[in-house]
Amino acid sequence: QVQLVESGGGLVEAGGSLRLSCAASGGTFSSYAMGWFRQAPGKEREFLAVIYMSGGGTFYAGSLKGRFTISRDNAKNTVYLQMNRLKPEDTAVYYCAADPIYDLRRWGAGYGLNYWGKGTLVTVSS
């Protein structure tokens, strides 16, 4: 059983940056593809990015337009999401997820993934 704990959320002004972290425990971290999603109030959960087990491949939602970067440190069992040029519409609860399969259709849909964290709130003020 893999446990995921997100951190790094908070309040930031528009145009600012935040780096989210997701620490994993209870499994072999390097065996899992890791990804980030978000859910804004009143909206459906949205896929943001996924990174391959070794970190050798990444895939992003097109809507991000290069503002966010996913990375991982397998020695620290942690995946990161660097968020730059934040906008008020980025306000949401951000979740990380883990799955042993790097299937971009599954990740893009956000369903059937094995493990989820409880989320961290990001609020971007205008």
HUQUI-V747747 format. One record per pair of residues at least 6 apart in sequence whose ideal C-beta (glycine too) atoms are under 8 Angstrom apart, sorted by the first residue. I is the first residue (numbers start at 0). J is the second residue. Records with the same first field share a line. If there is no record, write none. Layout:
# HUQUI-V747747
I: J, J
This chain:
# HUQUI-V747747
0: 25, 26, 114
1: 23, 24, 25, 26, 31, 97, 113, 114
2: 23, 24, 25, 114
3: 21, 22, 23, 95, 96, 97, 114, 115, 116
4: 21, 22, 24, 116, 117
5: 19, 20, 21, 93, 94, 95, 116, 117, 118, 119
6: 19, 20, 21, 22, 119
7: 17, 18, 19, 20, 119
8: 17, 19, 92, 93, 119, 120, 121, 122
9: 17, 120, 121, 122
10: 122, 123, 124
11: 17, 85, 121, 122, 123, 124
12: 123, 124
13: 85, 86, 87, 123, 124, 125
14: 84, 85
15: 85, 123
16: 81, 82, 83, 84, 85
17: 82, 85, 121
18: 79, 80, 81, 82
19: 35, 79, 80, 82, 93, 95, 119, 121
20: 77, 78, 79
21: 33, 35, 77, 78, 79, 80, 95, 116
22: 75, 76, 77
23: 31, 33, 76, 77, 78, 97
24: 76
26: 97
28: 73, 76
29: 52, 53, 73
30: 52, 99
31: 52, 97, 98, 99, 113, 114
32: 49, 50, 51, 52, 97, 98, 99, 100, 101, 106
33: 49, 50, 69, 71, 78, 95, 96, 97
34: 46, 47, 48, 49, 50, 69, 95, 96, 97, 98, 106, 112
35: 47, 48, 49, 67, 69, 78, 80, 93, 94, 95, 96
36: 44, 45, 46, 47, 93, 94, 95, 96, 109
37: 44, 45, 47, 89, 91, 92, 93, 94, 121
38: 44, 45, 91, 92, 94, 118
39: 45, 88, 90, 91, 92
40: 90, 91
42: 91
44: 94, 109
45: 60, 62, 91, 109
46: 60, 106, 107, 108, 109
47: 59, 60, 63, 67, 69, 80, 93
48: 57, 58, 59, 60, 63, 67, 68, 69, 80
49: 57, 58, 69, 101, 103, 106
50: 56, 57, 69, 70, 71, 78
51: 57, 101
52: 101
53: 73
54: 70, 71, 73
56: 101
57: 69
58: 103, 106
59: 67, 69
60: 107
66: 82, 83, 84, 85
67: 80, 81, 82, 83
68: 80, 81, 83
69: 78, 79, 80, 81
70: 78, 79, 81
71: 77, 78, 79
72: 78, 79
78: 95
80: 93, 95
82: 89, 121
85: 121, 123
86: 123
87: 123, 124, 125
88: 123
89: 121, 123
90: 121, 122, 123
91: 120, 121
92: 118, 119, 120, 121
93: 118, 119, 120, 121
94: 115, 116, 117, 118
95: 115, 116
96: 109, 112, 113, 114, 115, 116
97: 112, 113, 114
98: 105, 106, 111, 112, 113, 114
99: 113
105: 111, 112
106: 112
